[in-house]
Amino acid sequence: MRRSSRAGAQSLPASAFLNYDPNTAPSIVPGLFSLYSVPVGGLGVQVDANGFAYVGGIIGLMANYDVAANLPALASLPTACLLAQTTIGKSAYTSQVDASSGNVLGSQFIGGTTLAIAGVALSGSTLWIAGATNLPNFPFSPNALTSSKLGPNPLPGAYLGAVDFSAPAFRTTVAPQIGCIVDAANLAPAGPVVPYQLLTIFGSGLGPAAGAVATDNATTMLGGVSVTFGSLVAPLLYVSSNQINLAVPLVPEGPSGTVMQVTVNGVSSPPLQFPVTSANPSLFVNIPAGLQTTSQEFIAVALNANGSLNSPSNPAQPGSVISVFVNGLAMDPEIPFEPPQLYTGGGWSVMDYSQTNPFVLEVHLQIPSSPTTFDCQPANASVCTATFEIFELNSYLTGSQLNSTGGLAFGGEVYVTQ
């Protein structure tokens, strides 16, 4: 069978290698072809008349391959924006590549945890991307068309986006650059937001070089930084050049949501739109450095019955009451509405809850008395971990998209003695 040679490469007969002499053997013609490999893209490519290639790609699980979160093209993105364990989901991004050299000229991180690019198309220097997602936890542009049922529950949907690689945001660092916006409790990508929910913004040019901490819960201008949600100004807790911690103000609920914008010393970031829902609970957890939340349970930030911090060296006793802390369920004391209805199973009990500050709910849980439900490694270990899950029943919706118990769920692990 005759095999065709690759276009542009010289083809040699097999007999040429029987008496091979490197001094007399024919050489490859320089410049006849060039090859390079660039670790970007994989989900569509377009080339413009100027020799630039535009690609869409994902970080995460694609077919049978895990795309690592350490792509050089995204090296400037804050580590907290990237999913360290790629198998639990996927985040989308786009890149502009010099087609003659293979140099990556710019990249735009789209984000999300279930965002997949299905196709790309090019118009000028604008790359259009289309695909599907199960969670709306990536940025929207203002006035985006959204579902009337958009909330924190999984809901299959499609999206269309555009990235303009000629826009000033790709050529200057004067304006605040938002890398990602996450839930402050577990660093999960922020989806529909809730009034008084704590969020964290990672990026560059977000504030002063030396971090500034607010002295109260009502500071709206800190270190030259302000964050607006529509016409409302957000309370700021901490600002620095690469991080902002804030609380969502009392924005009205609805799928059309609210438009967020960061302003630093009079210069504003591009606006981003978030749907607003009534509840989106998440547990404050201890997150290992550089690791975003995954489907696995993380150790909860918890206080033992005596008020001390739960830890491997200071575990809780079976049957005792511990305190855990929840984001996205805070109540405004000036606006009466139905308070959270919390339920848990597996031998655990929700005893009561209280508001530690305007933004965080403290939930008191009783640990099961029987150690048979604990995870002890090895089996005779004196300190074990105990897993719990809490359901917010007011958010219960019917349909296959929810868990078997119903309602929004959140949970984690604590250390206990055996």
C-alpha positions in Angstrom: 0.0 0.0 0.0 1.3 3.4 -1.0 1.2 6.0 1.7 0.9 9.7 0.8 3.5 12.1 2.3 2.5 15.0 4.4 2.0 18.2 2.3 5.1 20.3 2.2 7.5 17.6 3.4 10.0 15.7 1.3 9.4 12.0 0.6 12.3 9.6 0.4 12.2 6.0 -0.9 12.9 3.2 1.5 16.2 2.4 -0.3 17.6 5.7 0.7 18.0 4.5 4.3 19.8 1.2 3.5 23.2 2.9 3.2 22.5 6.1 5.1 25.2 8.7 5.2 24.4 11.9 7.0 26.9 13.8 5.0 25.4 12.9 1.6 21.7 12.3 2.6 19.3 14.9 1.2 18.1 17.4 3.8 14.7 19.0 4.4 14.4 22.2 2.5 14.4 25.1 5.1 11.3 27.1 5.3 9.3 24.6 3.2 7.0 24.1 6.2 6.9 25.0 9.9 5.1 23.3 12.8 4.3 24.4 16.3 2.1 23.2 19.1 0.2 25.6 21.3 -1.8 24.4 24.3 -4.9 26.4 23.7 -8.2 25.8 21.9 -9.6 22.5 20.9 -13.2 23.6 20.5 -13.1 25.6 17.2 -10.6 27.8 15.4 -11.0 30.8 13.0 -8.2 32.7 11.1 -8.5 36.3 10.0 -6.8 38.1 7.1 -4.0 39.4 9.3 -2.7 36.0 10.2 -4.3 35.8 13.7 -6.0 32.6 14.8 -8.9 32.7 17.3 -9.7 29.6 19.3 -12.2 28.5 21.9 -11.3 26.0 24.6 -12.1 24.6 28.0 -10.4 23.8 31.3 -11.7 20.6 32.7 -13.1 17.3 31.4 -13.4 17.1 27.6 -14.4 13.6 26.2 -11.8 11.3 27.8 -9.2 14.0 28.5 -8.6 16.3 31.4 -7.4 19.7 30.3 -5.1 21.1 33.0 -5.8 24.3 34.7 -2.2 25.6 34.3 -2.4 26.6 30.7 0.4 29.2 30.0 -2.2 31.4 28.1 -4.0 31.9 31.5 -0.9 32.4 33.6 -2.0 35.9 34.5 -5.3 34.7 35.8 -5.6 34.5 39.6 -5.1 30.9 40.9 -8.4 31.1 42.8 -10.3 31.5 39.5 -9.2 28.1 38.2 -10.6 24.7 39.0 -7.7 22.7 40.3 -9.4 19.3 39.9 -10.5 19.3 36.3 -12.7 16.3 36.3 -15.5 18.0 38.3 -16.5 20.4 35.6 -15.2 22.8 32.9 -14.6 26.5 32.5 -14.4 28.2 29.1 -11.9 30.6 27.6 -10.8 32.0 24.3 -7.4 32.9 22.9 -5.9 34.9 20.1 -2.8 33.3 18.5 -0.3 34.7 16.0 -0.7 32.0 13.2 2.8 32.5 11.9 4.6 32.1 15.2 2.2 30.3 17.5 2.6 33.1 20.1 -0.6 33.6 22.2 -1.4 37.3 22.0 -4.3 37.4 24.4 -6.8 35.2 26.3 -10.2 35.8 27.8 -11.3 33.6 30.7 -15.1 33.1 30.5 -15.4 31.0 33.7 -18.2 28.8 35.0 -18.1 25.2 36.1 -20.3 23.5 33.4 -19.6 25.8 30.5 -18.8 24.1 27.2 -18.0 25.7 23.9 -19.7 24.0 20.9 -18.6 26.4 18.1 -16.8 29.6 17.2 -17.2 32.1 14.4 -15.2 35.2 13.6 -16.3 38.7 12.5 -13.4 41.1 12.3 -11.5 40.7 15.5 -14.6 39.6 17.4 -14.8 35.9 18.2 -18.4 34.6 18.7 -18.7 31.6 20.9 -21.8 29.4 21.4 -22.4 26.4 23.7 -24.3 24.9 26.6 -24.2 25.1 30.3 -26.1 23.6 33.3 -25.4 26.5 35.7 -25.5 30.2 35.2 -22.3 30.8 37.2 -20.4 32.8 34.5 -20.7 36.5 33.7 -23.6 37.9 31.6 -23.4 41.2 29.7 -26.0 43.8 30.6 -29.5 43.4 29.2 -28.8 39.7 28.5 -31.9 37.6 27.8 -32.3 35.2 30.7 -34.8 32.5 31.7 -37.6 33.5 34.0 -36.7 30.5 36.2 -33.0 31.2 36.4 -31.7 30.2 39.8 -28.9 28.3 41.6 -30.4 24.9 40.7 -29.0 23.0 37.7 -31.0 24.0 34.6 -29.7 23.1 31.1 -29.4 26.0 28.8 -27.6 27.6 25.9 -25.5 30.7 25.6 -24.0 33.0 22.9 -21.1 35.2 23.7 -18.6 37.5 21.9 -15.0 38.5 22.8 -13.5 41.5 21.1 -9.7 41.1 21.0 -9.3 44.7 19.7 -11.1 46.2 22.7 -9.0 48.4 25.0 -9.4 45.9 27.9 -7.0 43.6 26.0 -4.4 46.3 25.4 -4.3 48.3 28.6 -4.2 47.7 32.3 -5.5 51.1 33.3 -9.1 49.9 34.0 -9.8 47.4 36.8 -9.4 43.9 35.3 -11.8 41.3 36.8 -10.5 37.7 36.6 -13.5 36.0 38.2 -16.2 36.6 40.8 -16.7 33.9 43.4 -18.8 33.0 46.5 -16.7 34.2 49.5 -17.6 31.1 51.5 -16.2 28.4 49.2 -14.7 30.2 46.2 -17.2 28.6 43.8 -18.0 30.7 40.7 -20.8 33.1 41.5 -24.1 32.5 39.9 -27.4 34.1 40.8 -26.6 36.4 43.7 -28.6 37.0 46.9 -29.0 40.3 48.8 -26.3 40.4 51.6 -24.4 37.5 50.0 -20.6 37.8 50.5 -18.7 37.8 47.2 -15.0 37.9 46.3 -13.6 39.5 43.2 -10.1 38.4 42.0 -8.2 40.3 39.3 -5.7 43.1 38.8 -5.9 46.8 39.3 -8.8 46.4 41.7 -7.5 48.7 44.4 -4.5 50.0 46.4 -1.3 48.1 46.6 -1.5 47.9 50.3 -4.8 46.1 51.3 -7.4 48.1 53.2 -9.9 46.6 55.7 -13.2 48.2 56.6 -13.9 49.0 60.2 -17.7 48.4 59.9 -20.3 46.6 57.8 -21.5 49.8 56.1 -18.4 51.1 54.3 -19.1 51.7 50.6 -15.9 53.6 49.6 -12.6 52.1 50.7 -9.1 52.8 49.3 -10.6 54.6 46.3 -12.7 51.6 45.5 -16.5 51.3 45.1 -18.7 48.5 43.7 -22.2 49.3 42.4 -25.1 46.9 41.8 -27.4 49.0 39.6 -28.0 52.2 41.6 -27.0 50.6 44.9 -23.5 50.7 46.4 -22.1 47.5 47.9 -20.7 47.3 51.5 -17.0 46.7 51.2 -15.1 44.5 53.7 -11.6 44.4 52.1 -9.9 45.9 49.0 -6.4 45.4 47.5 -4.8 45.5 44.0 -5.9 41.9 43.3 -8.9 41.2 45.6 -12.2 42.8 46.7 -14.4 41.3 49.4 -18.0 42.8 49.4 -21.6 42.2 50.3 -24.3 42.3 47.7 -26.6 45.3 48.6 -30.4 44.9 48.9 -31.1 44.5 45.2 -34.5 43.4 44.0 -35.1 39.8 43.1 -35.6 38.7 39.5 -34.0 36.9 36.5 -33.2 40.2 34.8 -31.0 40.8 37.9 -28.6 43.6 38.6 -25.6 45.1 36.8 -22.3 45.1 38.8 -19.4 47.5 38.1 -16.1 48.1 39.9 -14.7 51.6 40.0 -11.2 52.4 41.2 -10.1 56.0 41.5 -12.8 57.0 39.0 -12.0 54.3 36.4 -14.6 51.6 35.9 -14.5 48.0 34.8 -16.8 46.6 32.1 -20.3 46.0 33.6 -21.4 42.4 34.4 -25.0 41.3 35.0 -26.2 38.8 37.7 -29.6 37.3 38.2 -30.9 37.8 41.7 -32.6 35.1 43.7 -33.9 34.7 47.2 -31.5 32.1 48.5 -28.2 30.6 47.4 -26.7 29.0 50.5 -23.0 27.9 50.8 -21.0 26.8 53.8 -17.8 28.5 54.9 -15.1 25.9 54.5 -11.4 25.6 54.9 -10.0 25.5 51.4 -6.5 24.3 50.7 -4.3 27.0 49.1 -4.9 27.3 45.4 -7.8 24.9 45.4 -11.3 25.9 44.4 -14.3 24.0 45.6 -15.2 20.7 44.0 -17.9 18.1 44.4 -16.0 16.6 47.4 -16.8 17.7 50.9 -14.4 20.2 52.5 -13.8 20.7 56.2 -16.3 23.2 57.5 -15.3 26.3 59.5 -16.9 25.2 62.8 -17.0 25.9 66.5 -17.2 23.2 69.1 -19.7 23.4 71.9 -17.2 25.4 74.1 -16.7 28.0 71.3 -13.2 26.7 70.3 -12.3 26.1 66.7 -13.0 22.5 65.5 -9.8 20.9 64.2 -8.0 17.5 64.1 -6.3 18.4 67.4 -9.5 19.7 68.8 -12.4 17.5 67.6 -16.0 17.7 68.8 -17.7 15.1 70.9 -20.4 12.8 69.5 -23.8 14.1 70.5 -22.5 17.7 71.1 -23.7 20.8 69.3 -21.4 22.6 66.9 -21.8 25.9 65.0 -21.3 26.2 61.2 -21.5 29.4 59.1 -23.6 30.0 56.0 -23.4 32.5 53.2 -26.3 33.4 51.0 -29.1 33.0 53.6 -28.8 36.3 55.5 -32.0 38.0 56.6 -32.6 41.7 56.5 -34.2 42.7 59.8 -35.9 45.7 58.3 -37.7 43.6 55.6 -39.9 40.9 57.0 -40.0 37.7 55.0 -40.3 34.0 55.6 -37.1 32.9 57.5 -35.0 30.0 56.3 -36.4 26.5 57.0 -33.4 24.2 57.6 -33.5 20.4 57.6 -30.8 17.7 57.9 -30.8 13.9 58.2 -28.4 11.1 58.8 -28.7 11.4 62.6 -27.9 15.1 62.6 -30.3 17.7 63.9 -30.6 21.5 63.3 -31.1 22.9 66.7 -31.4 26.6 65.8 -29.7 29.5 64.0 -28.7 33.1 64.6 -27.3 36.0 62.7 -23.7 36.7 63.6 -23.6 39.8 61.4 -25.8 41.2 58.6 -24.3 38.8 56.1 -23.6 35.4 57.8 -26.0 32.9 59.3 -24.7 30.8 62.2 -26.4 27.3 62.3 -26.2 25.1 65.4 -26.0 21.4 64.6 -26.2 18.4 66.9 -23.7 15.6 65.9 -25.0 12.0 65.9 -24.3 10.2 69.1 -23.4 7.0 67.3 -19.8 6.9 65.9 -20.9 4.2 63.3 -21.7 7.1 60.9 -18.2 8.6 61.1 -15.4 8.1 58.7 -12.4 6.8 60.6 -9.1 6.1 58.9 -7.9 3.7 60.1 -10.9 2.1 61.7 -9.5 2.4 65.2 -8.5 6.1 64.8 -9.3 8.3 67.8 -10.2 11.3 65.5 -12.7 10.8 62.6 -14.6 13.0 60.2 -18.4 13.3 60.1 -20.2 14.5 57.0 -23.4 16.5 57.1 -25.8 18.1 54.6 -28.4 20.8 55.2 -31.4 21.6 53.0 -33.0 25.0 52.8 -36.7 23.9 52.3 -38.0 27.3 51.3 -36.2 26.9 48.0 -37.8 23.6 47.3 -38.9 23.2 43.7 -40.4 20.2 42.0 -38.6 18.5 39.2 -35.7 16.1 38.4 -33.2 18.9 38.7 -33.3 18.7 42.5 -31.9 16.2 45.0 -34.2 13.6 46.5 -34.7 15.5 49.7 -35.6 18.8 48.0 -34.4 22.3 48.4 -31.0 23.9 48.0 -28.3 21.8 49.7 -25.0 22.7 51.3 -22.7 20.7 53.6 -19.2 19.7 54.7 -17.3 17.7 57.3 -16.1 18.3 60.9 -13.7 16.5 63.1 -15.1 14.2 65.9 -13.8 11.8 68.4 -14.7 8.1 68.2 
